[in-house]
Amino acid sequence: MGKGKRLKKLRRCAEKSISERFQEAFTRNFQKELRDSELWDEMVAQYGEKRALELIRECKAEVKTDLEIE
């Protein structure tokens, strides 16, 4: 395999799909909205700010692209 072909393959694999980019953006927005909500104050009161931030980082959006449309 030549250098050009190898680099092309690496670039193709490195690019994120639309669903992956959407999932990351959706996750960031969800986490931001969660921090701005009333639930955030309750989480901080119950778990402390450090643990509440850890819990928010664990919240990730999951985009399913293989859904059947009826």
PQR file with spaces between the fields and no chain letter, atoms N, CA, C, O and H, PARSE charges and radii, in Angstrom:
ATOM       1  N    MET     1       0.859   -1.171    0.000 -0.4000 1.5000
ATOM       2  CA   MET     1       0.000    0.000    0.000 -0.0000 2.0000
ATOM       3  C    MET     1       0.904    1.232    0.000  0.5500 1.7000
ATOM       4  O    MET     1       1.806    1.343    0.830 -0.5500 1.4000
ATOM       5  N    GLY     2       0.663    2.148   -0.923 -0.4000 1.5000
ATOM       6  CA   GLY     2       1.459    3.364   -1.024 -0.0000 2.0000
ATOM       7  C    GLY     2       1.103    4.366    0.057  0.5500 1.7000
ATOM       8  O    GLY     2       0.095    4.235    0.752 -0.5500 1.4000
ATOM       9  H    GLY     2      -0.069    2.057   -1.597  0.4000 1.0000
ATOM      10  N    LYS     3       1.965    5.375    0.179 -0.4000 1.5000
ATOM      11  CA   LYS     3       1.782    6.392    1.209 -0.0000 2.0000
ATOM      12  C    LYS     3       0.451    7.129    1.039  0.5500 1.7000
ATOM      13  O    LYS     3      -0.270    7.336    2.015 -0.5500 1.4000
ATOM      14  H    LYS     3       2.783    5.481   -0.386  0.4000 1.0000
ATOM      15  N    GLY     4       0.125    7.522   -0.188 -0.4000 1.5000
ATOM      16  CA   GLY     4      -1.117    8.250   -0.431 -0.0000 2.0000
ATOM      17  C    GLY     4      -2.345    7.449   -0.057  0.5500 1.7000
ATOM      18  O    GLY     4      -3.271    7.970    0.565 -0.5500 1.4000
ATOM      19  H    GLY     4       0.710    7.353   -0.981  0.4000 1.0000
ATOM      20  N    LYS     5      -2.351    6.187   -0.434 -0.4000 1.5000
ATOM      21  CA   LYS     5      -3.487    5.322   -0.125 -0.0000 2.0000
ATOM      22  C    LYS     5      -3.612    5.116    1.386  0.5500 1.7000
ATOM      23  O    LYS     5      -4.713    5.105    1.936 -0.5500 1.4000
ATOM      24  H    LYS     5      -1.599    5.764   -0.939  0.4000 1.0000
ATOM      25  N    ARG     6      -2.462    4.952    2.044 -0.4000 1.5000
ATOM      26  CA   ARG     6      -2.460    4.747    3.493 -0.0000 2.0000
ATOM      27  C    ARG     6      -2.990    5.987    4.214  0.5500 1.7000
ATOM      28  O    ARG     6      -3.799    5.874    5.135 -0.5500 1.4000
ATOM      29  H    ARG     6      -1.567    4.960    1.598  0.4000 1.0000
ATOM      30  N    LEU     7      -2.533    7.178    3.791 -0.4000 1.5000
ATOM      31  CA   LEU     7      -2.994    8.414    4.418 -0.0000 2.0000
ATOM      32  C    LEU     7      -4.480    8.645    4.176  0.5500 1.7000
ATOM      33  O    LEU     7      -5.193    9.112    5.064 -0.5500 1.4000
ATOM      34  H    LEU     7      -1.876    7.271    3.043  0.4000 1.0000
ATOM      35  N    LYS     8      -4.945    8.319    2.977 -0.4000 1.5000
ATOM      36  CA   LYS     8      -6.366    8.459    2.666 -0.0000 2.0000
ATOM      37  C    LYS     8      -7.202    7.568    3.576  0.5500 1.7000
ATOM      38  O    LYS     8      -8.256    7.975    4.064 -0.5500 1.4000
ATOM      39  H    LYS     8      -4.366    7.940    2.255  0.4000 1.0000
ATOM      40  N    LYS     9      -6.721    6.349    3.796 -0.4000 1.5000
ATOM      41  CA   LYS     9      -7.427    5.415    4.674 -0.0000 2.0000
ATOM      42  C    LYS     9      -7.458    5.942    6.105  0.5500 1.7000
ATOM      43  O    LYS     9      -8.482    5.843    6.781 -0.5500 1.4000
ATOM      44  H    LYS     9      -5.864    6.018    3.399  0.4000 1.0000
ATOM      45  N    LEU    10      -6.336    6.504    6.570 -0.4000 1.5000
ATOM      46  CA   LEU    10      -6.289    7.062    7.922 -0.0000 2.0000
ATOM      47  C    LEU    10      -7.246    8.239    8.071  0.5500 1.7000
ATOM      48  O    LEU    10      -7.942    8.347    9.080 -0.5500 1.4000
ATOM      49  H    LEU    10      -5.504    6.584    6.021  0.4000 1.0000
ATOM      50  N    ARG    11      -7.288    9.122    7.071 -0.4000 1.5000
ATOM      51  CA   ARG    11      -8.199   10.268    7.136 -0.0000 2.0000
ATOM      52  C    ARG    11      -9.649    9.822    7.151  0.5500 1.7000
ATOM      53  O    ARG    11     -10.468   10.377    7.884 -0.5500 1.4000
ATOM      54  H    ARG    11      -6.723    9.035    6.251  0.4000 1.0000
ATOM      55  N    ARG    12      -9.965    8.825    6.346 -0.4000 1.5000
ATOM      56  CA   ARG    12     -11.338    8.325    6.279 -0.0000 2.0000
ATOM      57  C    ARG    12     -11.764    7.744    7.619  0.5500 1.7000
ATOM      58  O    ARG    12     -12.899    7.943    8.053 -0.5500 1.4000
ATOM      59  H    ARG    12      -9.300    8.375    5.751  0.4000 1.0000
ATOM      60  N    CYS    13     -10.866    7.034    8.270 -0.4000 1.5000
ATOM      61  CA   CYS    13     -11.191    6.423    9.560 -0.0000 2.0000
ATOM      62  C    CYS    13     -11.237    7.458   10.675  0.5500 1.7000
ATOM      63  O    CYS    13     -11.957    7.286   11.658 -0.5500 1.4000
ATOM      64  H    CYS    13      -9.944    6.873    7.917  0.4000 1.0000
ATOM      65  N    ALA    14     -10.461    8.542   10.520 -0.4000 1.5000
ATOM      66  CA   ALA    14     -10.378    9.549   11.570 -0.0000 2.0000
ATOM      67  C    ALA    14     -11.591   10.472   11.583  0.5500 1.7000
ATOM      68  O    ALA    14     -11.924   11.033   12.627 -0.5500 1.4000
ATOM      69  H    ALA    14      -9.875    8.682    9.721  0.4000 1.0000
ATOM      70  N    GLU    15     -12.253   10.637   10.449 -0.4000 1.5000
ATOM      71  CA   GLU    15     -13.402   11.528   10.378 -0.0000 2.0000
ATOM      72  C    GLU    15     -14.577   10.944   11.149  0.5500 1.7000
ATOM      73  O    GLU    15     -14.873    9.752   11.070 -0.5500 1.4000
ATOM      74  H    GLU    15     -11.983   10.181    9.601  0.4000 1.0000
ATOM      75  N    LYS    16     -15.232   11.817   11.891 -0.4000 1.5000
ATOM      76  CA   LYS    16     -16.389   11.381   12.661 -0.0000 2.0000
ATOM      77  C    LYS    16     -17.635   11.472   11.792  0.5500 1.7000
ATOM      78  O    LYS    16     -17.773   12.368   10.959 -0.5500 1.4000
ATOM      79  H    LYS    16     -14.992   12.785   11.955  0.4000 1.0000
ATOM      80  N    SER    17     -18.516   10.545   12.003 -0.4000 1.5000
ATOM      81  CA   SER    17     -19.759   10.554   11.240 -0.0000 2.0000
ATOM      82  C    SER    17     -20.685   11.643   11.774  0.5500 1.7000
ATOM      83  O    SER    17     -20.461   12.203   12.847 -0.5500 1.4000
ATOM      84  H    SER    17     -18.404    9.817   12.679  0.4000 1.0000
ATOM      85  N    ILE    18     -21.706   11.922   11.016 -0.4000 1.5000
ATOM      86  CA   ILE    18     -22.675   12.944   11.413 -0.0000 2.0000
ATOM      87  C    ILE    18     -23.343   12.556   12.723  0.5500 1.7000
ATOM      88  O    ILE    18     -23.559   13.406   13.587 -0.5500 1.4000
ATOM      89  H    ILE    18     -21.888   11.467   10.145  0.4000 1.0000
ATOM      90  N    SER    19     -23.672   11.281   12.873 -0.4000 1.5000
ATOM      91  CA   SER    19     -24.350   10.853   14.098 -0.0000 2.0000
ATOM      92  C    SER    19     -23.437   10.987   15.312  0.5500 1.7000
ATOM      93  O    SER    19     -23.909   11.317   16.400 -0.5500 1.4000
ATOM      94  H    SER    19     -23.497   10.591   12.171  0.4000 1.0000
ATOM      95  N    GLU    20     -22.134   10.737   15.148 -0.4000 1.5000
ATOM      96  CA   GLU    20     -21.203   10.900   16.271 -0.0000 2.0000
ATOM      97  C    GLU    20     -21.082   12.367   16.666  0.5500 1.7000
ATOM      98  O    GLU    20     -21.065   12.698   17.852 -0.5500 1.4000
ATOM      99  H    GLU    20     -21.750   10.469   14.264  0.4000 1.0000
ATOM     100  N    ARG    21     -20.999   13.254   15.659 -0.4000 1.5000
ATOM     101  CA   ARG    21     -20.914   14.684   15.973 -0.0000 2.0000
ATOM     102  C    ARG    21     -22.203   15.175   16.612  0.5500 1.7000
ATOM     103  O    ARG    21     -22.163   15.975   17.547 -0.5500 1.4000
ATOM     104  H    ARG    21     -21.013   12.986   14.696  0.4000 1.0000
ATOM     105  N    PHE    22     -23.348   14.706   16.121 -0.4000 1.5000
ATOM     106  CA   PHE    22     -24.628   15.082   16.710 -0.0000 2.0000
ATOM     107  C    PHE    22     -24.709   14.597   18.150  0.5500 1.7000
ATOM     108  O    PHE    22     -25.173   15.321   19.031 -0.5500 1.4000
ATOM     109  H    PHE    22     -23.380   14.056   15.362  0.4000 1.0000
ATOM     110  N    GLN    23     -24.258   13.374   18.385 -0.4000 1.5000
ATOM     111  CA   GLN    23     -24.301   12.796   19.725 -0.0000 2.0000
ATOM     112  C    GLN    23     -23.452   13.620   20.690  0.5500 1.7000
ATOM     113  O    GLN    23     -23.883   13.879   21.814 -0.5500 1.4000
ATOM     114  H    GLN    23     -23.881   12.785   17.670  0.4000 1.0000
ATOM     115  N    GLU    24     -22.258   14.037   20.275 -0.4000 1.5000
ATOM     116  CA   GLU    24     -21.398   14.846   21.134 -0.0000 2.0000
ATOM     117  C    GLU    24     -22.028   16.204   21.427  0.5500 1.7000
ATOM     118  O    GLU    24     -22.005   16.664   22.568 -0.5500 1.4000
ATOM     119  H    GLU    24     -21.908   13.827   19.362  0.4000 1.0000
ATOM     120  N    ALA    25     -22.589   16.847   20.409 -0.4000 1.5000
ATOM     121  CA   ALA    25     -23.228   18.148   20.600 -0.0000 2.0000
ATOM     122  C    ALA    25     -24.453   18.019   21.494  0.5500 1.7000
ATOM     123  O    ALA    25     -24.672   18.850   22.376 -0.5500 1.4000
ATOM     124  H    ALA    25     -22.608   16.473   19.481  0.4000 1.0000
ATOM     125  N    PHE    26     -25.252   16.982   21.271 -0.4000 1.5000
ATOM     126  CA   PHE    26     -26.441   16.745   22.086 -0.0000 2.0000
ATOM     127  C    PHE    26     -26.046   16.506   23.542  0.5500 1.7000
ATOM     128  O    PHE    26     -26.710   17.000   24.453 -0.5500 1.4000
ATOM     129  H    PHE    26     -25.075   16.307   20.556  0.4000 1.0000
ATOM     130  N    THR    27     -24.972   15.753   23.766 -0.4000 1.5000
ATOM     131  CA   THR    27     -24.490   15.484   25.121 -0.0000 2.0000
ATOM     132  C    THR    27     -24.055   16.776   25.797  0.5500 1.7000
ATOM     133  O    THR    27     -24.417   17.027   26.947 -0.5500 1.4000
ATOM     134  H    THR    27     -24.432   15.352   23.027  0.4000 1.0000
ATOM     135  N    ARG    28     -23.272   17.607   25.086 -0.4000 1.5000
ATOM     136  CA   ARG    28     -22.818   18.880   25.669 -0.0000 2.0000
ATOM     137  C    ARG    28     -24.009   19.756   26.042  0.5500 1.7000
ATOM     138  O    ARG    28     -24.043   20.326   27.133 -0.5500 1.4000
ATOM     139  H    ARG    28     -22.977   17.403   24.153  0.4000 1.0000
ATOM     140  N    ASN    29     -24.986   19.868   25.142 -0.4000 1.5000
ATOM     141  CA   ASN    29     -26.162   20.697   25.420 -0.0000 2.0000
ATOM     142  C    ASN    29     -26.961   20.151   26.592  0.5500 1.7000
ATOM     143  O    ASN    29     -27.432   20.916   27.433 -0.5500 1.4000
ATOM     144  H    ASN    29     -24.958   19.405   24.256  0.4000 1.0000
ATOM     145  N    PHE    30     -27.115   18.835   26.654 -0.4000 1.5000
ATOM     146  CA   PHE    30     -27.865   18.220   27.750 -0.0000 2.0000
ATOM     147  C    PHE    30     -27.177   18.492   29.082  0.5500 1.7000
ATOM     148  O    PHE    30     -27.835   18.851   30.058 -0.5500 1.4000
ATOM     149  H    PHE    30     -26.732   18.214   25.971  0.4000 1.0000
ATOM     150  N    GLN    31     -25.854   18.323   29.128 -0.4000 1.5000
ATOM     151  CA   GLN    31     -25.113   18.552   30.363 -0.0000 2.0000
ATOM     152  C    GLN    31     -25.198   20.015   30.784  0.5500 1.7000
ATOM     153  O    GLN    31     -25.323   20.314   31.971 -0.5500 1.4000
ATOM     154  H    GLN    31     -25.319   18.031   28.335  0.4000 1.0000
ATOM     155  N    LYS    32     -25.129   20.934   29.808 -0.4000 1.5000
ATOM     156  CA   LYS    32     -25.237   22.364   30.110 -0.0000 2.0000
ATOM     157  C    LYS    32     -26.612   22.692   30.677  0.5500 1.7000
ATOM     158  O    LYS    32     -26.726   23.401   31.677 -0.5500 1.4000
ATOM     159  H    LYS    32     -25.027   20.691   28.844  0.4000 1.0000
ATOM     160  N    GLU    33     -27.657   22.175   30.034 -0.4000 1.5000
ATOM     161  CA   GLU    33     -29.012   22.421   30.516 -0.0000 2.0000
ATOM     162  C    GLU    33     -29.228   21.821   31.905  0.5500 1.7000
ATOM     163  O    GLU    33     -29.940   22.396   32.727 -0.5500 1.4000
ATOM     164  H    GLU    33     -27.564   21.600   29.221  0.4000 1.0000
ATOM     165  N    LEU    34     -28.626   20.688   32.162 -0.4000 1.5000
ATOM     166  CA   LEU    34     -28.753   20.054   33.471 -0.0000 2.0000
ATOM     167  C    LEU    34     -28.108   20.915   34.549  0.5500 1.7000
ATOM     168  O    LEU    34     -28.649   21.048   35.647 -0.5500 1.4000
ATOM     169  H    LEU    34     -28.047   20.220   31.494  0.4000 1.0000
ATOM     170  N    ARG    35     -26.948   21.503   34.237 -0.4000 1.5000
ATOM     171  CA   ARG    35     -26.280   22.378   35.212 -0.0000 2.0000
ATOM     172  C    ARG    35     -27.085   23.639   35.474  0.5500 1.7000
ATOM     173  O    ARG    35     -27.000   24.210   36.561 -0.5500 1.4000
ATOM     174  H    ARG    35     -26.508   21.395   33.345  0.4000 1.0000
ATOM     175  N    ASP    36     -27.867   24.082   34.492 -0.4000 1.5000
ATOM     176  CA   ASP    36     -28.665   25.298   34.645 -0.0000 2.0000
ATOM     177  C    ASP    36     -30.046   25.031   35.244  0.5500 1.7000
ATOM     178  O    ASP    36     -30.823   25.967   35.435 -0.5500 1.4000
ATOM     179  H    ASP    36     -27.936   23.618   33.609  0.4000 1.0000
ATOM     180  N    SER    37     -30.361   23.778   35.540 -0.4000 1.5000
ATOM     181  CA   SER    37     -31.701   23.440   36.019 -0.0000 2.0000
ATOM     182  C    SER    37     -31.765   23.404   37.546  0.5500 1.7000
ATOM     183  O    SER    37     -30.752   23.519   38.235 -0.5500 1.4000
ATOM     184  H    SER    37     -29.730   23.018   35.385  0.4000 1.0000
ATOM     185  N    GLU    38     -32.983   23.243   38.047 -0.4000 1.5000
ATOM     186  CA   GLU    38     -33.197   23.125   39.488 -0.0000 2.0000
ATOM     187  C    GLU    38     -32.612   21.829   40.028  0.5500 1.7000
ATOM     188  O    GLU    38     -32.212   21.758   41.190 -0.5500 1.4000
ATOM     189  H    GLU    38     -33.807   23.150   37.487  0.4000 1.0000
ATOM     190  N    LEU    39     -32.564   20.824   39.197 -0.4000 1.5000
ATOM     191  CA   LEU    39     -32.027   19.526   39.603 -0.0000 2.0000
ATOM     192  C    LEU    39     -30.566   19.640   40.020  0.5500 1.7000
ATOM     193  O    LEU    39     -30.115   18.915   40.907 -0.5500 1.4000
ATOM     194  H    LEU    39     -32.888   20.882   38.253  0.4000 1.0000
ATOM     195  N    TRP    40     -29.814   20.557   39.379 -0.4000 1.5000
ATOM     196  CA   TRP    40     -28.407   20.750   39.710 -0.0000 2.0000
ATOM     197  C    TRP    40     -28.251   21.140   41.182  0.5500 1.7000
ATOM     198  O    TRP    40     -27.386   20.609   41.879 -0.5500 1.4000
ATOM     199  H    TRP    40     -30.181   21.146   38.659  0.4000 1.0000
ATOM     200  N    ASP    41     -29.087   22.070   41.653 -0.4000 1.5000
ATOM     201  CA   ASP    41     -29.013   22.500   43.053 -0.0000 2.0000
ATOM     202  C    ASP    41     -29.281   21.335   44.001  0.5500 1.7000
ATOM     203  O    ASP    41     -28.631   21.205   45.038 -0.5500 1.4000
ATOM     204  H    ASP    41     -29.789   22.502   41.087  0.4000 1.0000
ATOM     205  N    GLU    42     -30.239   20.496   43.638 -0.4000 1.5000
ATOM     206  CA   GLU    42     -30.538   19.324   44.464 -0.0000 2.0000
ATOM     207  C    GLU    42     -29.373   18.339   44.465  0.5500 1.7000
ATOM     208  O    GLU    42     -29.039   17.767   45.503 -0.5500 1.4000
ATOM     209  H    GLU    42     -30.768   20.602   42.796  0.4000 1.0000
ATOM     210  N    MET    43     -28.758   18.144   43.303 -0.4000 1.5000
ATOM     211  CA   MET    43     -27.621   17.224   43.215 -0.0000 2.0000
ATOM     212  C    MET    43     -26.446   17.727   44.052  0.5500 1.7000
ATOM     213  O    MET    43     -25.792   16.942   44.738 -0.5500 1.4000
ATOM     214  H    MET    43     -29.029   18.609   42.460  0.4000 1.0000
ATOM     215  N    VAL    44     -26.178   19.031   43.998 -0.4000 1.5000
ATOM     216  CA   VAL    44     -25.076   19.603   44.774 -0.0000 2.0000
ATOM     217  C    VAL    44     -25.362   19.473   46.261  0.5500 1.7000
ATOM     218  O    VAL    44     -24.462   19.158   47.041 -0.5500 1.4000
ATOM     219  H    VAL    44     -26.710   19.669   43.441  0.4000 1.0000
ATOM     220  N    ALA    45     -26.604   19.712   46.661 -0.4000 1.5000
ATOM     221  CA   ALA    45     -26.964   19.592   48.071 -0.0000 2.0000
ATOM     222  C    ALA    45     -26.828   18.155   48.558  0.5500 1.7000
ATOM     223  O    ALA    45     -26.398   17.917   49.687 -0.5500 1.4000
ATOM     224  H    ALA    45     -27.334   19.968   46.028  0.4000 1.0000
ATOM     225  N    GLN    46     -27.191   17.205   47.718 -0.4000 1.5000
ATOM     226  CA   GLN    46     -27.170   15.804   48.132 -0.0000 2.0000
ATOM     227  C    GLN    46     -25.784   15.176   48.036  0.5500 1.7000
ATOM     228  O    GLN    46     -25.377   14.440   48.936 -0.5500 1.4000
ATOM     229  H    GLN    46     -27.540   17.397   46.801  0.4000 1.0000
ATOM     230  N    TYR    47     -25.043   15.461   46.941 -0.4000 1.5000
ATOM     231  CA   TYR    47     -23.777   14.763   46.693 -0.0000 2.0000
ATOM     232  C    TYR    47     -22.537   15.637   46.824  0.5500 1.7000
ATOM     233  O    TYR    47     -21.428   15.111   46.915 -0.5500 1.4000
ATOM     234  H    TYR    47     -25.373   16.058   46.211  0.4000 1.0000
ATOM     235  N    GLY    48     -22.693   16.941   46.835 -0.4000 1.5000
ATOM     236  CA   GLY    48     -21.546   17.831   46.795 -0.0000 2.0000
ATOM     237  C    GLY    48     -21.234   18.186   45.347  0.5500 1.7000
ATOM     238  O    GLY    48     -21.595   17.453   44.427 -0.5500 1.4000
ATOM     239  H    GLY    48     -23.594   17.369   46.761  0.4000 1.0000
ATOM     240  N    GLU    49     -20.561   19.316   45.155 -0.4000 1.5000
ATOM     241  CA   GLU    49     -20.345   19.803   43.791 -0.0000 2.0000
ATOM     242  C    GLU    49     -19.434   18.882   42.979  0.5500 1.7000
ATOM     243  O    GLU    49     -19.687   18.650   41.797 -0.5500 1.4000
ATOM     244  H    GLU    49     -20.268   19.912   45.902  0.4000 1.0000
ATOM     245  N    LYS    50     -18.384   18.358   43.597 -0.4000 1.5000
ATOM     246  CA   LYS    50     -17.444   17.502   42.865 -0.0000 2.0000
ATOM     247  C    LYS    50     -18.136   16.241   42.348  0.5500 1.7000
ATOM     248  O    LYS    50     -17.985   15.890   41.178 -0.5500 1.4000
ATOM     249  H    LYS    50     -18.179   18.546   44.557  0.4000 1.0000
ATOM     250  N    ARG    51     -18.885   15.565   43.201 -0.4000 1.5000
ATOM     251  CA   ARG    51     -19.574   14.332   42.801 -0.0000 2.0000
ATOM     252  C    ARG    51     -20.692   14.634   41.792  0.5500 1.7000
ATOM     253  O    ARG    51     -20.938   13.843   40.882 -0.5500 1.4000
ATOM     254  H    ARG    51     -19.008   15.850   44.151  0.4000 1.0000
ATOM     255  N    ALA    52     -21.365   15.777   41.957 -0.4000 1.5000
ATOM     256  CA   ALA    52     -22.426   16.158   41.022 -0.0000 2.0000
ATOM     257  C    ALA    52     -21.847   16.374   39.622  0.5500 1.7000
ATOM     258  O    ALA    52     -22.464   15.983   38.631 -0.5500 1.4000
ATOM     259  H    ALA    52     -21.165   16.420   42.696  0.4000 1.0000
ATOM     260  N    LEU    53     -20.666   16.996   39.531 -0.4000 1.5000
ATOM     261  CA   LEU    53     -20.014   17.172   38.234 -0.0000 2.0000
ATOM     262  C    LEU    53     -19.647   15.826   37.617  0.5500 1.7000
ATOM     263  O    LEU    53     -19.784   15.639   36.408 -0.5500 1.4000
ATOM     264  H    LEU    53     -20.164   17.314   40.336  0.4000 1.0000
ATOM     265  N    GLU    54     -19.181   14.891   38.439 -0.4000 1.5000
ATOM     266  CA   GLU    54     -18.858   13.552   37.944 -0.0000 2.0000
ATOM     267  C    GLU    54     -20.110   12.864   37.394  0.5500 1.7000
ATOM     268  O    GLU    54     -20.064   12.215   36.349 -0.5500 1.4000
ATOM     269  H    GLU    54     -19.069   15.043   39.421  0.4000 1.0000
ATOM     270  N    LEU    55     -21.217   13.016   38.105 -0.4000 1.5000
ATOM     271  CA   LEU    55     -22.468   12.403   37.652 -0.0000 2.0000
ATOM     272  C    LEU    55     -22.928   12.999   36.321  0.5500 1.7000
ATOM     273  O    LEU    55     -23.415   12.279   35.449 -0.5500 1.4000
ATOM     274  H    LEU    55     -21.253   13.543   38.953  0.4000 1.0000
ATOM     275  N    ILE    56     -22.773   14.308   36.171 -0.4000 1.5000
ATOM     276  CA   ILE    56     -23.179   14.952   34.922 -0.0000 2.0000
ATOM     277  C    ILE    56     -22.302   14.480   33.771  0.5500 1.7000
ATOM     278  O    ILE    56     -22.797   14.269   32.664 -0.5500 1.4000
ATOM     279  H    ILE    56     -22.378   14.892   36.879  0.4000 1.0000
ATOM     280  N    ARG    57     -21.008   14.311   34.018 -0.4000 1.5000
ATOM     281  CA   ARG    57     -20.110   13.842   32.955 -0.0000 2.0000
ATOM     282  C    ARG    57     -20.458   12.429   32.511  0.5500 1.7000
ATOM     283  O    ARG    57     -20.173   12.049   31.375 -0.5500 1.4000
ATOM     284  H    ARG    57     -20.605   14.482   34.917  0.4000 1.0000
ATOM     285  N    GLU    58     -21.070   11.650   33.392 -0.4000 1.5000
ATOM     286  CA   GLU    58     -21.476   10.289   33.039 -0.0000 2.0000
ATOM     287  C    GLU    58     -22.723   10.274   32.150  0.5500 1.7000
ATOM     288  O    GLU    58     -22.986    9.280   31.473 -0.5500 1.4000
ATOM     289  H    GLU    58     -21.301   11.959   34.314  0.4000 1.0000
ATOM     290  N    CYS    59     -23.491   11.369   32.147 -0.4000 1.5000
ATOM     291  CA   CYS    59     -24.701   11.458   31.321 -0.0000 2.0000
ATOM     292  C    CYS    59     -24.295   11.695   29.875  0.5500 1.7000
ATOM     293  O    CYS    59     -23.722   12.734   29.546 -0.5500 1.4000
ATOM     294  H    CYS    59     -23.276   12.177   32.697  0.4000 1.0000
ATOM     295  N    LYS    60     -24.589   10.745   29.028 -0.4000 1.5000
ATOM     296  CA   LYS    60     -24.229   10.853   27.617 -0.0000 2.0000
ATOM     297  C    LYS    60     -25.451   10.542   26.762  0.5500 1.7000
ATOM     298  O    LYS    60     -26.237    9.646   27.068 -0.5500 1.4000
ATOM     299  H    LYS    60     -25.054    9.901   29.295  0.4000 1.0000
ATOM     300  N    ALA    61     -25.586   11.301   25.690 -0.4000 1.5000
ATOM     301  CA   ALA    61     -26.676   11.063   24.744 -0.0000 2.0000
ATOM     302  C    ALA    61     -26.342    9.852   23.894  0.5500 1.7000
ATOM     303  O    ALA    61     -25.180    9.616   23.561 -0.5500 1.4000
ATOM     304  H    ALA    61     -24.947   12.029   25.442  0.4000 1.0000
ATOM     305  N    GLU    62     -27.354    9.098   23.551 -0.4000 1.5000
ATOM     306  CA   GLU    62     -27.166    7.939   22.685 -0.0000 2.0000
ATOM     307  C    GLU    62     -28.064    8.104   21.466  0.5500 1.7000
ATOM     308  O    GLU    62     -29.289    8.141   21.585 -0.5500 1.4000
ATOM     309  H    GLU    62     -28.297    9.290   23.822  0.4000 1.0000
ATOM     310  N    VAL    63     -27.453    8.201   20.309 -0.4000 1.5000
ATOM     311  CA   VAL    63     -28.190    8.375   19.065 -0.0000 2.0000
ATOM     312  C    VAL    63     -28.258    7.030   18.365  0.5500 1.7000
ATOM     313  O    VAL    63     -27.233    6.419   18.066 -0.5500 1.4000
ATOM     314  H    VAL    63     -26.458    8.170   20.212  0.4000 1.0000
ATOM     315  N    LYS    64     -29.472    6.579   18.108 -0.4000 1.5000
ATOM     316  CA   LYS    64     -29.666    5.305   17.417 -0.0000 2.0000
ATOM     317  C    LYS    64     -30.028    5.603   15.971  0.5500 1.7000
ATOM     318  O    LYS    64     -31.027    6.267   15.693 -0.5500 1.4000
ATOM     319  H    LYS    64     -30.305    7.076   18.351  0.4000 1.0000
ATOM     320  N    THR    65     -29.217    5.114   15.065 -0.4000 1.5000
ATOM     321  CA   THR    65     -29.446    5.399   13.650 -0.0000 2.0000
ATOM     322  C    THR    65     -30.123    4.253   12.916  0.5500 1.7000
ATOM     323  O    THR    65     -30.461    4.391   11.740 -0.5500 1.4000
ATOM     324  H    THR    65     -28.406    4.574   15.290  0.4000 1.0000
ATOM     325  N    ASP    66     -30.325    3.141   13.576 -0.4000 1.5000
ATOM     326  CA   ASP    66     -30.897    1.973   12.908 -0.0000 2.0000
ATOM     327  C    ASP    66     -32.364    1.741   13.268  0.5500 1.7000
ATOM     328  O    ASP    66     -32.823    0.599   13.301 -0.5500 1.4000
ATOM     329  H    ASP    66     -30.050    3.029   14.531  0.4000 1.0000
ATOM     330  N    LEU    67     -33.094    2.815   13.535 -0.4000 1.5000
ATOM     331  CA   LEU    67     -34.503    2.685   13.886 -0.0000 2.0000
ATOM     332  C    LEU    67     -35.339    2.454   12.638  0.5500 1.7000
ATOM     333  O    LEU    67     -35.075    3.026   11.580 -0.5500 1.4000
ATOM     334  H    LEU    67     -32.721    3.742   13.508  0.4000 1.0000
ATOM     335  N    GLU    68     -36.335    1.622   12.776 -0.4000 1.5000
ATOM     336  CA   GLU    68     -37.236    1.353   11.663 -0.0000 2.0000
ATOM     337  C    GLU    68     -38.363    2.380   11.660  0.5500 1.7000
ATOM     338  O    GLU    68     -38.941    2.683   12.704 -0.5500 1.4000
ATOM     339  H    GLU    68     -36.550    1.157   13.636  0.4000 1.0000
ATOM     340  N    ILE    69     -38.665    2.902   10.503 -0.4000 1.5000
ATOM     341  CA   ILE    69     -39.748    3.871   10.362 -0.0000 2.0000
ATOM     342  C    ILE    69     -40.974    3.137    9.847  0.5500 1.7000
ATOM     343  O    ILE    69     -40.923    2.448    8.828 -0.5500 1.4000
ATOM     344  H    ILE    69     -38.195    2.656    9.654  0.4000 1.0000
ATOM     345  N    GLU    70     -42.071    3.294   10.563 -0.4000 1.5000
ATOM     346  CA   GLU    70     -43.302    2.586   10.188 -0.0000 2.0000
ATOM     347  C    GLU    70     -44.256    3.504    9.479  0.5500 1.7000
ATOM     348  O    GLU    70     -45.345    3.082    9.090 -0.5500 1.4000
ATOM     349  H    GLU    70     -42.113    3.854   11.390  0.4000 1.0000
